[in-house]
Amino acid sequence: MSRDRKDSGAISVVMMMLLVIALAGAGLIVDGGRAMVARRHASNTAEAAARAAVSTATPVSGFDRETAREAAIGYASRAGVAVTDIEVEVGVDFVTVTVTEHRSTVFLILGGQETMTVRATGTARVAYSD
């Protein structure tokens, strides 16, 4: 009988350790996947918004910086990005758009992190064709 009392609780400790490891793995898989999706969306949106901005240039009218800025912000906002999360830099012959994405976490909230933030940048140059 004393042998049974000596081993009591050992399985509970092992099970708790396995539970912690399983939750950490699930957090890595689920929240890591959500971060990758957010990064891809931010990158695609930033690159496409930069291309939309430089496409406003024509050989006749030239490249208007304000029109390009409005086109980039308009494209990114239609793609679901908040206007406050869009940064646009317009140069002489290029446009750089930076998009910030905020996503809620699923498992990392257990560790105190409620949201994750990713940023991506896309640049396009004006090219006139014949």
C-alpha distance (Angstrom), angle and dihedral (degrees) to the residues before:
residue distance angle dihedral
M1 . . .
S2 3.77 . .
R3 3.78 88.9 .
D4 3.82 91.4 61.8
R5 3.80 92.2 52.3
K6 3.79 92.0 49.8
D7 3.83 92.7 57.7
S8 3.79 97.6 41.4
G9 3.78 113.0 118.4
A10 3.82 96.6 19.1
I11 3.77 92.5 104.2
S12 3.81 91.2 48.7
V13 3.82 91.3 57.6
V14 3.80 91.9 48.7
M15 3.81 91.6 47.7
M16 3.81 91.6 50.5
M17 3.81 90.7 51.0
L18 3.80 90.7 49.5
L19 3.81 90.2 49.3
V20 3.81 91.6 53.0
I21 3.80 91.2 48.4
A22 3.82 91.6 48.2
L23 3.82 92.2 50.1
A24 3.80 91.2 48.4
G25 3.80 90.7 50.7
A26 3.79 92.2 47.4
G27 3.80 89.7 49.4
L28 3.78 91.3 51.9
I29 3.78 93.1 48.7
V30 3.80 99.9 41.8
D31 3.80 101.6 34.7
G32 3.81 92.1 36.5
G33 3.80 89.1 54.2
R34 3.78 91.1 48.5
A35 3.81 89.6 51.5
M36 3.81 91.1 51.1
V37 3.81 91.7 50.0
A38 3.81 91.1 48.7
R39 3.81 90.9 48.8
R40 3.79 92.4 50.0
H41 3.81 92.2 48.0
A42 3.81 91.8 48.1
S43 3.80 92.0 47.7
N44 3.81 94.9 47.4
T45 3.80 91.7 45.8
A46 3.81 93.9 48.3
E47 3.80 93.3 48.8
A48 3.80 93.8 45.8
A49 3.81 92.4 46.4
A50 3.81 90.2 52.4
R51 3.82 90.3 50.2
A52 3.81 90.7 48.1
A53 3.80 89.5 52.1
V54 3.82 95.9 52.0
S55 3.79 91.2 44.1
T56 3.81 88.1 70.5
A57 3.82 89.1 72.3
T58 3.78 119.1 96.1
P59 3.82 131.1 -178.3
V60 3.79 89.6 -118.3
S61 3.81 102.4 45.2
G62 3.81 97.3 26.8
F63 3.78 126.3 -149.1
D64 3.78 116.8 -38.7
R65 3.80 111.0 -164.1
E66 3.81 96.8 -155.1
T67 3.80 92.9 49.4
A68 3.80 89.5 49.2
R69 3.83 91.5 49.7
E70 3.81 91.6 50.2
A71 3.81 91.3 47.9
A72 3.81 92.3 51.8
I73 3.79 94.0 47.6
G74 3.80 91.4 44.3
Y75 3.79 93.0 52.0
A76 3.80 94.9 46.7
S77 3.80 93.3 46.3
R78 3.81 91.1 50.6
A79 3.82 87.1 52.4
G80 3.80 88.9 60.3
V81 3.81 102.4 -95.7
A82 3.80 117.6 134.3
V83 3.81 113.0 -115.6
T84 3.81 89.9 -123.2
D85 3.83 89.1 59.6
I86 3.81 94.9 56.3
E87 3.80 122.7 89.4
V88 3.79 119.6 -174.3
E89 3.80 126.6 -169.3
V90 3.78 114.7 -171.6
G91 3.79 117.9 -165.9
V92 3.77 132.1 178.4
D93 3.80 94.1 -78.7
F94 3.81 105.5 -0.3
V95 3.79 142.8 60.9
T96 3.80 125.1 -151.5
V97 3.79 119.0 -166.3
T98 3.81 123.8 -169.1
V99 3.79 118.3 -165.1
T100 3.81 124.8 -166.5
E101 3.80 119.6 -157.8
H102 3.81 125.3 -164.2
R103 3.80 119.2 -161.8
S104 3.78 130.3 178.6
T105 3.78 117.5 -121.1
V106 3.79 126.6 -125.2
F107 3.80 105.7 -162.8
L108 3.80 102.7 9.3
I109 3.79 88.4 67.9
L110 3.82 85.3 76.9
G111 3.82 86.7 65.4
G112 3.79 93.0 47.3
Q113 3.82 100.4 -96.3
E114 3.80 107.6 121.8
T115 3.80 98.9 173.4
M116 3.78 138.8 21.5
T117 3.78 124.7 -147.7
V118 3.81 127.3 -152.8
R119 3.79 129.9 -179.3
A120 3.78 130.8 -160.4
T121 3.79 133.6 -179.6
G122 3.79 131.7 -152.1
T123 3.79 128.5 -172.7
A124 3.79 131.7 -167.4
R125 3.81 131.6 -179.4
V126 3.77 128.6 -144.6
A127 3.81 111.7 -108.4
Y128 3.78 121.2 178.5
S129 3.79 115.3 -154.0
D130 3.79 127.4 -155.8
